C-alpha cells in the first residue's frame, strides 16, 4: 500500500468530500480515502498499481480542480 496526497480545489462542503471519496473508492485497488473540504486535502491509500494520474482524472471528472 502507498499513500497519495492530492490537493483539491473546489470542495466546499461534506457533500463534496463524499462525492470525491465515493468516486475514488470505485477504483480497483483503492483501500481507503480521506477527504477534507476544509484543508482541500485528499489522502488515498491504494495498491502500487493505482497511479496518481488515475486518481486525479477521477477527481477532475467530478469538476474539481487538482493542484499539480
Buried (B, 14 or more C-beta within 10 A) or exposed (E): EEEBEBEBEBBEEEEBBEBBBEBBEEBEEBEEBBBBBEEBBBEBBBEEEBEBEBBBEBBEEBEBBBEE
